[in-house]
Amino acid sequence: MNRKNEMTGKKERNQETNRERQYGTKELMRRFWPYLRKYKGTMCLDLVCAALTTICELVLPLIMRYITNEGLYNLAGLSIAIVGKLGLLYLALRILDGAASYYMADMGHVMGARIETDMRRDAYNHLQQLSNTYYNNTKVGQIMGRITNDLFDVTEFAHHCPEEFFIAAIKTVISFVILAGINLPLTVIIFICVPVMIGVCMPLNFRMRGAFRKQRSQIGELNARIEDSLLGQKVVKAFTNEEMENAKFEKDNGRFLDIKQETYKYMALFHTTVKMFDGVMYLAVLVFGALFMIKGQIAAGDLVAYMLYVSTLIATIRRIIEFAEQFQRGITGIERFLQIVDADIEIFDEPDAKEMGIPKGEITFENVDFEYPDDKNVVLQKLNLQIHAGEKVAIVGPSGGGKTTLCNLIPRFYDVTSGKITIDGENVKNFTLKSLRKNIGMVQQDVYLFSGTVYDNIVYGRPKASKEEVIEAAKQAGAHDFIMELKDGYDTYIGERGVKLSGGQKQRISIARVFLKNPAIIILDEATSALDNESEFAVAKSLAKLSEGRTTLTIAHRLSSIKNSDRILVLTDEGIQEEGNHETLLEKKGIYYQFYMTANAIK
């Protein structure tokens, strides 16, 4: 049984299906309801205010009907005092309407904004739990679109959806009762048009939803294109490929325009159809109302009131049908939100997972098989390996042999397909992810520094560390001296992804981050391969100090950096082919020997 599903209460779904899944309106509303229910107090008061504004609007035709009929048939009974009282009544109603409208416009929208915030928080929290597989197959621009733009319309939807339908229900029922009381046959004629209008407009409404869905997807693609181009702007300039990037952007931008044109076509058809039915209903009141008045079946004042109520009814129907555009935008936003929160959490804590204490650092691979979940690419087969506590093990081999994959399995960035990995004899799946990863430090070739200061990036290793501890970690990493030479020392802003620092400086800050974390197990993934000789020497000293007393796995292409390792493994797509220290492997004159001789020949 998939224990993650027990924990999350979600049905097991394939990752690709989750991201592309389409939901029915009923399902979307059911999933949205818990967010709306959280603010039911605000929503109920908003609906009360909506009812008050509706009543205020429906009273005016009754006042006009009374004044008109009294003026035509009993002018003497229409005194100034009565007119004044009616005026004061209507003024009071308008003041009440103003107060209610203010609440609806203010707190109603605030409620929608809070719901949007809650949904964005849930989406972001879920994204933090998704595995590397999800991010390998999903563009960041698409994700950004889903948790920002797609949720903007939810604010309006959350506020207006219950409000608009509630107002429509009140106006329709009250209007029907009053109109039927004035003239039933004319009312039946008018209300026959309503289901016909809805029946014609709804198919257009559904087509609009499809167009909105494509529009949201394409804006995600456009965001991804822009992000990719801007992040790689140095490469673009280096290869003078500005025109190529402009052409790619123009293609995606043109596609977005085509989709918007399709959307506007359906919107135009939709609104034109609504206006045509408006005209039909007004025509019916004009013609049949006049005929009924000629026959004496409706009074002039009643016809005036009738026309006002019909205008209110038509405006209500038009508003509900036109609200369908906003409704579909909101529904589409909810749908794309659910496509994130329904994505499977592939790496998760087992229900009986326990906290890992400070480990000795003995790591064992037992018959480990691994293939990537998305493309089923087999990387490791029946791998058996034991790394002793405190041992320094280096892994070398050709690209694609599984070196980085092997190391990524230890902190459970991926889970083994079969077999198991243990630390101090305990399966890594038996530990909570947080406590497991807390005891593993990683230094990678592609250092990622966050936008912020030097201090912010070092303290990220242990957020509650003191400034003195941060400085000490920087000293241990050999970073303190160059940090103090920066303009603002530890408070120097390093730019997005640390662009204001050299490769060696960024690497030493990342090492300081791991020093501050102080883990028992260290994984060095080609940490010096992208550096110049001077930087490599400085970083190598820092790494040597970092490795002292810790179980260390080093992936390296530069064999000079691993000569002093306790053990060197030669890993190929056929598994571990050679094993031993530097001198032993050279004596074998096997794969490692060939690597070493090739490296020396290149020098």
C-alpha positions as CSV (number, residue, x, y, z in Angstrom):
1,M,0.0,0.0,0.0
2,N,1.2,3.5,-0.8
3,R,1.6,5.0,2.7
4,K,1.9,8.5,1.4
5,N,-1.7,8.3,0.2
6,E,-2.7,7.3,3.7
7,M,-1.0,10.4,5.0
8,T,-2.3,12.8,2.5
9,G,-5.7,11.3,1.8
10,K,-5.1,11.7,-2.0
11,K,-5.6,9.1,-4.7
12,E,-2.5,7.8,-6.2
13,R,-2.0,9.3,-9.7
14,N,0.7,9.3,-12.3
15,Q,2.8,12.5,-12.2
16,E,2.2,13.4,-15.8
17,T,-1.5,12.9,-15.5
18,N,-1.7,15.2,-12.5
19,R,-0.2,18.1,-14.3
20,E,-2.5,17.7,-17.3
21,R,-5.6,16.5,-15.6
22,Q,-8.8,18.4,-16.3
23,Y,-11.5,18.7,-13.7
24,G,-15.3,19.0,-13.9
25,T,-17.0,22.1,-12.5
26,K,-18.7,20.1,-9.7
27,E,-15.3,18.7,-8.6
28,L,-13.7,22.1,-8.7
29,M,-16.4,23.7,-6.6
30,R,-16.2,20.8,-4.1
31,R,-12.5,21.3,-3.8
32,F,-12.8,25.0,-3.5
33,W,-15.5,24.9,-0.9
34,P,-13.2,24.4,2.2
35,Y,-11.3,27.6,1.4
36,L,-14.6,29.5,1.1
37,R,-16.1,27.9,4.2
38,K,-13.2,29.2,6.3
39,Y,-14.6,32.7,5.9
40,K,-18.3,31.7,6.1
41,G,-19.0,34.5,8.6
42,T,-17.7,37.2,6.2
43,M,-19.5,35.5,3.4
44,C,-22.8,35.3,5.2
45,L,-22.7,39.0,6.1
46,D,-21.7,39.8,2.5
47,L,-24.8,37.9,1.3
48,V,-27.0,39.8,3.8
49,C,-25.6,43.0,2.4
50,A,-26.3,41.7,-1.1
51,A,-29.9,41.0,-0.1
52,L,-30.3,44.5,1.2
53,T,-29.0,46.1,-2.0
54,T,-31.3,43.9,-4.0
55,I,-34.3,44.9,-1.9
56,C,-33.5,48.6,-2.2
57,E,-33.3,48.2,-6.0
58,L,-36.6,46.3,-6.2
59,V,-38.5,48.9,-4.2
60,L,-38.1,51.7,-6.7
61,P,-40.5,50.2,-9.4
62,L,-43.2,49.7,-6.7
63,I,-42.9,53.4,-5.7
64,M,-43.0,54.5,-9.4
65,R,-46.0,52.2,-10.0
66,Y,-47.9,53.8,-7.0
67,I,-47.1,57.4,-8.0
68,T,-48.0,56.8,-11.7
69,N,-51.3,55.0,-11.0
70,E,-52.3,57.6,-8.3
71,G,-51.4,60.4,-10.8
72,L,-53.6,58.9,-13.5
73,Y,-56.5,57.7,-11.5
74,N,-56.5,59.5,-8.1
75,L,-54.5,62.7,-8.5
76,A,-56.3,64.2,-5.5
77,G,-55.0,61.5,-3.2
78,L,-51.4,62.1,-4.2
79,S,-50.4,64.8,-1.6
80,I,-47.1,66.5,-1.0
81,A,-46.8,64.7,2.3
82,I,-47.2,61.3,0.7
83,V,-44.6,62.2,-2.0
84,G,-42.3,63.5,0.8
85,K,-42.6,60.2,2.8
86,L,-41.9,58.2,-0.3
87,G,-38.9,60.3,-1.0
88,L,-37.6,59.9,2.5
89,L,-38.2,56.2,2.3
90,Y,-36.2,55.9,-0.9
91,L,-33.5,58.1,0.5
92,A,-33.2,55.9,3.6
93,L,-33.1,52.8,1.3
94,R,-30.3,54.4,-0.8
95,I,-28.2,55.2,2.4
96,L,-28.7,51.5,3.5
97,D,-27.8,50.4,0.0
98,G,-24.6,52.6,0.1
99,A,-23.5,51.1,3.4
100,A,-24.2,47.5,2.2
101,S,-22.4,48.2,-1.1
102,Y,-19.4,49.5,0.8
103,Y,-19.1,46.4,2.9
104,M,-19.4,44.2,-0.2
105,A,-16.8,46.1,-2.1
106,D,-14.4,46.2,0.9
107,M,-14.7,43.1,3.0
108,G,-16.0,41.0,0.2
109,H,-12.8,41.6,-1.8
110,V,-10.7,41.2,1.3
111,M,-12.3,37.8,1.8
112,G,-11.4,36.9,-1.8
113,A,-7.8,38.1,-1.3
114,R,-7.5,36.0,1.9
115,I,-8.7,32.9,0.1
116,E,-6.2,33.6,-2.7
117,T,-3.5,33.9,-0.1
118,D,-4.5,30.6,1.5
119,M,-4.5,28.8,-1.8
120,R,-1.1,30.2,-2.8
121,R,0.3,29.2,0.6
122,D,-0.9,25.6,0.2
123,A,0.4,25.5,-3.4
124,Y,3.8,26.8,-2.3
125,N,4.0,24.4,0.7
126,H,3.1,21.5,-1.6
127,L,5.8,22.5,-4.1
128,Q,8.4,22.3,-1.3
129,Q,7.5,18.7,-0.8
130,L,7.6,17.6,-4.5
131,S,10.6,15.5,-5.7
132,N,13.3,16.3,-8.3
133,T,11.2,14.4,-10.8
134,Y,8.5,17.0,-10.8
135,Y,10.9,19.8,-11.3
136,N,12.8,17.9,-14.0
137,N,9.5,17.8,-16.0
138,T,7.8,21.1,-15.2
139,K,9.0,24.5,-16.3
140,V,9.5,27.1,-13.6
141,G,7.6,29.6,-15.7
142,Q,4.6,27.4,-15.7
143,I,4.8,26.9,-11.9
144,M,5.1,30.7,-11.4
145,G,2.1,31.3,-13.5
146,R,0.0,28.8,-11.5
147,I,0.8,30.3,-8.1
148,T,0.6,34.0,-9.2
149,N,-1.4,35.0,-12.2
150,D,-3.8,32.0,-12.1
151,L,-4.8,32.8,-8.6
152,F,-5.4,36.5,-9.2
153,D,-8.9,35.8,-10.7
154,V,-9.7,33.6,-7.7
155,T,-10.1,36.7,-5.6
156,E,-12.9,38.1,-7.8
157,F,-14.4,34.6,-8.2
158,A,-14.5,33.9,-4.4
159,H,-16.2,37.2,-3.7
160,H,-18.6,37.5,-6.7
161,C,-19.6,33.8,-7.3
162,P,-21.8,33.3,-4.2
163,E,-22.8,37.0,-4.3
164,E,-23.9,37.1,-7.9
165,F,-25.9,33.9,-7.8
166,F,-27.6,34.9,-4.5
167,I,-28.6,38.3,-5.9
168,A,-29.8,36.7,-9.1
169,A,-31.9,34.2,-7.2
170,I,-33.5,36.9,-5.1
171,K,-34.2,39.2,-8.1
172,T,-35.5,36.5,-10.3
173,V,-37.9,35.1,-7.7
174,I,-39.2,38.5,-6.5
175,S,-39.5,39.8,-10.0
176,F,-41.5,36.8,-11.1
177,V,-43.9,37.1,-8.2
178,I,-44.4,40.8,-8.7
179,L,-44.7,40.5,-12.5
180,A,-47.0,37.6,-12.3
181,G,-49.2,39.6,-10.0
182,I,-49.3,42.5,-12.5
183,N,-50.0,40.3,-15.6
184,L,-49.4,36.6,-15.7
185,P,-49.6,36.0,-19.5
186,L,-47.0,38.6,-20.2
187,T,-44.8,37.2,-17.4
188,V,-45.0,33.7,-18.9
189,I,-44.0,35.1,-22.3
190,I,-41.0,36.9,-20.8
191,F,-39.8,34.0,-18.7
192,I,-40.0,31.6,-21.7
193,C,-37.1,33.5,-23.2
194,V,-34.9,32.9,-20.2
195,P,-34.1,29.2,-20.6
196,V,-33.8,29.7,-24.3
197,M,-31.2,32.4,-23.7
198,I,-29.3,30.2,-21.2
199,G,-29.4,27.2,-23.6
200,V,-27.9,29.2,-26.4
201,C,-25.3,30.9,-24.3
202,M,-23.9,28.0,-22.2
203,P,-22.1,26.2,-25.1
204,L,-20.4,29.5,-25.9
205,N,-19.6,29.7,-22.2
206,F,-17.9,26.3,-22.2
207,R,-15.9,27.2,-25.3
208,M,-14.7,30.3,-23.5
209,R,-13.5,28.1,-20.6
210,G,-11.4,26.0,-23.0
211,A,-9.9,29.2,-24.5
212,F,-9.1,30.5,-21.1
213,R,-7.4,27.2,-20.2
214,K,-5.2,27.4,-23.3
215,Q,-4.5,31.0,-22.6
216,R,-3.3,30.3,-19.1
217,S,-1.1,27.4,-20.3
218,Q,0.5,29.6,-23.0
219,I,1.2,32.5,-20.6
220,G,3.1,29.9,-18.5
221,E,5.1,28.9,-21.6
222,L,5.8,32.5,-22.4
223,N,7.0,33.1,-18.8
224,A,9.2,30.0,-19.1
225,R,10.7,31.3,-22.4
226,I,11.4,34.7,-20.9
227,E,13.0,33.3,-17.8
228,D,15.1,30.9,-19.8
229,S,16.4,33.6,-22.1
230,L,17.1,36.1,-19.3
231,L,18.9,33.7,-17.0
232,G,21.0,32.7,-20.0
233,Q,21.6,36.2,-21.3
234,K,25.4,35.8,-21.0
235,V,25.3,32.8,-23.2
236,V,23.0,34.6,-25.6
237,K,25.4,37.5,-25.9
238,A,28.5,35.3,-26.1
239,F,27.1,33.5,-29.1
240,T,25.4,36.6,-30.6
241,N,22.1,34.8,-30.7
242,E,19.9,37.7,-29.8
243,E,18.0,37.4,-33.1
244,M,17.4,33.6,-32.5
245,E,16.0,34.4,-29.0
246,N,13.8,37.2,-30.4
247,A,12.5,34.7,-33.0
248,K,11.7,32.1,-30.3
249,F,10.0,34.8,-28.2
250,E,8.0,36.1,-31.2
251,K,6.8,32.5,-31.9
252,D,5.5,32.0,-28.4
253,N,4.2,35.6,-28.2
254,G,2.4,35.1,-31.5
255,R,0.9,31.9,-30.2
256,F,-0.4,33.7,-27.2
257,L,-2.0,36.4,-29.4
258,D,-3.7,33.7,-31.5
259,I,-5.2,32.1,-28.3
260,K,-6.4,35.5,-27.1
261,Q,-8.0,36.2,-30.4
262,E,-9.8,32.9,-30.2
263,T,-10.9,33.8,-26.6
264,Y,-12.2,37.2,-27.8
265,K,-14.1,35.7,-30.6
266,Y,-16.1,33.5,-28.2
267,M,-16.5,36.4,-25.9
268,A,-17.9,38.6,-28.7
269,L,-20.3,35.8,-29.8
270,F,-21.3,35.4,-26.2
271,H,-22.0,39.1,-25.5
272,T,-23.7,39.6,-28.8
273,T,-26.1,36.7,-28.2
274,V,-26.9,38.1,-24.7
275,K,-27.7,41.5,-26.2
276,M,-29.9,40.0,-28.9
277,F,-32.0,38.2,-26.3
278,D,-32.2,41.4,-24.3
279,G,-33.7,43.0,-27.4
280,V,-36.2,40.1,-27.8
281,M,-37.4,40.5,-24.2
282,Y,-37.8,44.3,-24.4
283,L,-39.6,43.8,-27.7
284,A,-42.0,41.3,-26.1
285,V,-42.8,43.8,-23.2
286,L,-43.2,46.6,-25.7
287,V,-45.6,44.8,-28.1
288,F,-47.5,42.5,-25.8
289,G,-47.6,45.1,-23.0
290,A,-49.1,47.7,-25.3
291,L,-51.7,45.1,-26.6
292,F,-52.7,44.2,-23.0
293,M,-53.0,47.9,-22.1
294,I,-55.2,48.5,-25.2
295,K,-57.5,45.6,-24.0
296,G,-57.5,47.1,-20.5
297,Q,-55.7,44.1,-19.0
298,I,-52.9,46.2,-17.6
299,A,-52.8,49.8,-16.2
300,A,-50.4,52.4,-17.4
301,G,-48.7,52.6,-14.1
302,D,-48.5,48.8,-13.9
303,L,-46.8,48.8,-17.4
304,V,-44.3,51.3,-16.2
305,A,-43.5,49.2,-13.2
306,Y,-43.5,46.1,-15.4
307,M,-40.9,47.6,-17.7
308,L,-38.7,48.6,-14.8
309,Y,-38.9,45.1,-13.3
310,V,-38.2,43.6,-16.7
311,S,-35.2,45.9,-17.0
312,T,-34.0,44.7,-13.6
313,L,-34.6,41.1,-14.5
314,I,-32.8,41.5,-17.9
315,A,-29.9,43.3,-16.2
316,T,-29.7,40.4,-13.7
317,I,-29.7,37.7,-16.3
318,R,-27.2,39.6,-18.4
319,R,-25.0,40.1,-15.4
320,I,-25.1,36.4,-14.5
321,I,-24.4,35.3,-18.0
322,E,-21.6,37.9,-18.4
323,F,-20.3,36.8,-15.0
324,A,-19.7,33.5,-16.7
325,E,-16.6,35.0,-18.2
326,Q,-15.2,35.9,-14.7
327,F,-16.6,32.5,-13.5
328,Q,-14.6,30.7,-16.1
329,R,-11.4,32.6,-15.3
330,G,-11.8,31.8,-11.7
331,I,-12.6,28.1,-12.4
332,T,-9.6,27.9,-14.7
333,G,-7.4,29.4,-11.9
334,I,-8.7,26.8,-9.4
335,E,-8.2,24.0,-11.9
336,R,-4.5,24.9,-12.5
337,F,-4.1,25.3,-8.7
338,L,-5.3,21.8,-8.1
339,Q,-3.0,20.5,-10.8
340,I,-0.2,21.5,-8.4
341,V,-1.6,20.4,-5.1
342,D,-2.7,17.0,-6.6
343,A,0.8,16.3,-7.9
344,D,2.1,13.2,-6.0
345,I,4.6,13.7,-3.2
346,E,6.9,10.9,-4.3
347,I,9.4,11.2,-1.5
348,F,7.7,11.3,1.9
349,D,8.0,10.4,5.6
350,E,6.8,6.9,6.4
351,P,4.0,6.9,9.1
352,D,6.4,5.3,11.6
353,A,9.5,7.4,10.6
354,K,11.7,8.4,13.5
355,E,14.2,11.2,14.1
356,M,17.8,10.5,13.3
357,G,20.2,11.3,16.0
358,I,23.9,12.1,15.3
359,P,25.0,9.2,13.1
360,K,28.4,7.5,13.1
361,G,28.2,7.7,9.3
362,E,28.4,4.1,8.1
363,I,26.6,3.9,4.8
364,T,25.6,0.6,3.1
365,F,24.0,0.0,-0.3
366,E,22.3,-3.4,-0.5
367,N,21.3,-4.7,-3.9
368,V,20.3,-1.3,-5.0
369,D,18.5,-0.8,-8.3
370,F,17.5,2.6,-9.6
371,E,15.7,3.9,-12.6
372,Y,14.4,7.4,-13.1
373,P,10.6,7.5,-12.5
374,D,9.8,9.7,-15.5
375,D,11.8,8.1,-18.4
376,K,12.5,4.7,-16.8
377,N,16.2,5.1,-17.6
378,V,18.1,2.4,-15.6
379,V,21.1,3.8,-13.9
380,L,22.1,1.4,-11.1
381,Q,21.6,-2.4,-10.9
382,K,22.3,-4.7,-7.9
383,L,24.8,-2.2,-6.4
384,N,26.4,-3.3,-3.2
385,L,28.7,-0.9,-1.4
386,Q,29.8,-0.3,2.2
387,I,31.3,2.9,3.4
388,H,32.7,2.9,6.9
389,A,32.2,5.7,9.4
390,G,34.6,8.5,8.9
391,E,36.0,7.0,5.7
392,K,36.8,9.3,2.7
393,V,35.6,7.6,-0.5
394,A,36.0,9.0,-3.9
395,I,33.9,8.0,-6.9
396,V,35.2,8.4,-10.5
397,G,34.0,7.1,-13.8
398,P,32.6,8.2,-17.2
399,S,29.7,10.6,-17.4
400,G,26.3,8.8,-17.1
401,G,27.7,6.1,-15.0
402,G,25.6,7.0,-12.0
403,K,28.0,8.8,-9.7
404,T,25.7,11.7,-8.9
405,T,22.7,9.5,-8.8
406,L,24.3,7.2,-6.2
407,C,25.0,10.2,-4.0
408,N,21.5,11.7,-4.5
409,L,20.0,8.4,-3.2
410,I,21.5,8.8,0.3
411,P,19.6,12.0,1.3
412,R,16.6,10.6,-0.6
413,F,16.4,13.1,-3.4
414,Y,15.2,10.0,-5.2
415,D,14.1,6.7,-3.7
416,V,15.7,3.4,-4.8
417,T,13.7,1.3,-7.2
418,S,14.6,-1.8,-5.2
419,G,17.1,-2.8,-2.5
420,K,17.9,-0.5,0.4
421,I,20.4,2.1,1.7
422,T,21.2,2.1,5.4
423,I,23.0,4.5,7.7
424,D,24.4,2.8,10.8
425,G,22.4,-0.3,9.9
426,E,19.1,1.6,9.7
427,N,17.2,2.0,6.4
428,V,17.2,5.6,5.4
429,K,13.4,5.3,4.8
430,N,12.9,4.8,8.5
431,F,14.1,8.3,9.3
432,T,12.2,11.5,8.8
433,L,13.4,13.4,5.8
434,K,14.2,16.5,7.8
435,S,16.4,14.7,10.3
436,L,18.1,12.6,7.6
437,R,19.0,15.6,5.4
438,K,20.0,17.6,8.5
439,N,22.9,15.1,8.9
440,I,24.1,15.3,5.3
441,G,26.0,18.2,3.9
442,M,26.3,18.7,0.1
443,V,28.8,20.8,-1.9
444,Q,28.0,20.8,-5.6
445,Q,29.8,22.1,-8.7
446,D,26.9,24.3,-9.6
447,V,26.7,26.4,-6.5
448,Y,23.3,28.1,-5.8
449,L,23.4,31.2,-3.8
450,F,20.2,33.1,-3.0
451,S,19.6,36.7,-3.8
452,G,20.7,38.6,-0.6
453,T,23.8,39.1,1.4
454,V,26.9,37.0,2.1
455,Y,25.6,36.5,5.7
456,D,22.2,35.5,4.5
457,N,23.7,32.7,2.4
458,I,26.0,31.3,5.1
459,V,23.4,31.4,7.9
460,Y,21.1,29.4,5.6
461,G,23.0,26.4,6.7
462,R,21.6,26.8,10.2
463,P,19.1,29.7,10.4
464,K,19.3,30.0,14.2
465,A,23.1,30.3,14.4
466,S,24.7,33.4,16.0
467,K,26.8,35.8,14.0
468,E,29.9,34.6,15.7
469,E,29.2,31.0,14.6
470,V,28.6,32.3,11.0
471,I,32.0,34.1,11.1
472,E,33.7,31.0,12.5
473,A,32.2,28.8,9.7
474,A,33.5,31.3,7.1
475,K,37.0,31.2,8.7
476,Q,37.0,27.4,8.6
477,A,36.0,27.5,4.9
478,G,38.7,30.0,4.1
479,A,36.1,32.6,3.1
480,H,36.5,35.2,5.9
481,D,39.4,37.1,4.4
482,F,37.9,37.8,1.0
483,I,34.5,38.5,2.6
484,M,36.0,41.2,4.8
485,E,37.5,42.8,1.6
486,L,34.1,43.1,0.0
487,K,32.4,46.5,0.1
488,D,30.1,45.8,3.1
489,G,31.7,42.6,4.4
490,Y,29.2,40.1,5.5
491,D,26.4,42.5,4.6
492,T,27.5,42.7,0.9
493,Y,24.7,42.1,-1.5
494,I,25.8,39.4,-3.9
495,G,23.1,39.7,-6.6
496,E,20.8,37.0,-8.0
497,R,22.5,33.6,-7.9
498,G,25.6,35.3,-6.5
499,V,26.5,36.9,-9.8
500,K,28.8,39.5,-8.1
501,L,31.2,36.8,-6.8
502,S,33.8,34.7,-8.6
503,G,33.3,30.9,-8.8
504,G,35.9,30.3,-6.1
505,Q,34.2,32.8,-3.8
506,K,30.8,31.3,-4.3
507,Q,32.1,27.8,-3.7
508,R,33.8,28.8,-0.4
509,I,30.6,30.5,0.8
510,S,28.7,27.2,0.0
511,I,31.4,25.3,2.0
512,A,31.0,27.8,4.9
513,R,27.3,27.0,4.8
514,V,28.0,23.3,5.2
515,F,30.5,24.0,8.0
516,L,27.8,25.9,9.8
517,K,25.4,23.0,9.3
518,N,28.0,20.7,10.8
519,P,26.7,17.4,9.3
520,A,28.2,13.9,10.0
521,I,28.1,12.9,6.3
522,I,29.5,15.1,3.5
523,I,28.9,14.7,-0.2
524,L,31.2,16.6,-2.6
525,D,29.8,16.5,-6.1
526,E,32.6,17.8,-8.4
527,A,33.0,20.7,-6.1
528,T,36.2,22.0,-7.7
529,S,35.9,20.9,-11.3
530,A,34.8,24.4,-12.6
531,L,37.4,26.4,-10.8
532,D,40.8,27.8,-11.9
533,N,43.9,26.3,-10.3
534,E,44.3,29.1,-7.7
535,S,40.7,28.8,-6.6
536,E,40.8,25.1,-6.7
537,F,43.8,25.0,-4.3
538,A,42.0,27.4,-1.9
539,V,38.7,25.4,-2.1
540,A,40.5,22.1,-1.8
541,K,42.1,23.2,1.5
542,S,38.6,24.2,2.8
543,L,37.2,20.8,1.7
544,A,40.0,18.9,3.3
545,K,39.2,20.6,6.6
546,L,35.5,20.1,6.1
547,S,36.0,16.4,5.6
548,E,38.0,15.8,8.8
549,G,36.2,13.3,11.1
550,R,33.3,12.9,8.7
551,T,32.2,10.2,6.3
552,T,32.9,11.8,2.9
553,L,31.9,10.9,-0.6
554,T,33.6,12.8,-3.3
555,I,32.7,12.8,-7.0
556,A,35.6,14.1,-9.0
557,H,36.8,14.3,-12.6
558,R,40.1,15.9,-11.5
559,L,41.9,12.9,-10.1
560,S,44.5,15.1,-8.4
561,S,41.9,16.1,-5.8
562,I,41.2,12.5,-4.7
563,K,44.7,11.0,-4.3
564,N,44.5,11.1,-0.6
565,S,41.1,9.4,-0.4
566,D,40.9,6.2,1.8
567,R,39.2,4.4,-1.1
568,I,38.5,5.2,-4.7
569,L,35.6,3.5,-6.6
570,V,35.5,3.4,-10.4
571,L,31.8,3.4,-11.3
572,T,30.5,2.7,-14.8
573,D,27.1,1.8,-16.3
574,E,28.1,-1.8,-15.4
575,G,28.5,-1.0,-11.7
576,I,31.6,-0.7,-9.6
577,Q,34.5,-2.0,-11.8
578,E,37.5,-1.2,-9.6
579,E,38.1,-0.4,-5.9
580,G,41.1,0.6,-3.9
581,N,43.4,3.5,-3.0
582,H,45.3,5.6,-5.5
583,E,48.5,3.6,-5.5
584,T,46.6,0.2,-5.7
585,L,44.5,1.3,-8.6
586,L,47.5,2.6,-10.6
587,E,49.2,-0.8,-10.1
588,K,46.2,-2.6,-11.6
589,K,46.6,-0.6,-14.7
590,G,42.9,-0.8,-15.4
591,I,40.2,1.8,-15.9
592,Y,41.5,4.2,-13.2
593,Y,45.0,3.9,-14.6
594,Q,43.7,4.9,-18.1
595,F,41.8,7.9,-16.6
596,Y,45.0,9.0,-14.7
597,M,47.2,8.7,-17.7
598,T,44.8,10.5,-19.9
599,A,44.5,13.3,-17.4
600,N,48.3,13.7,-17.2
601,A,48.6,13.6,-20.9
602,I,46.1,16.5,-21.2
603,K,48.1,18.5,-18.7
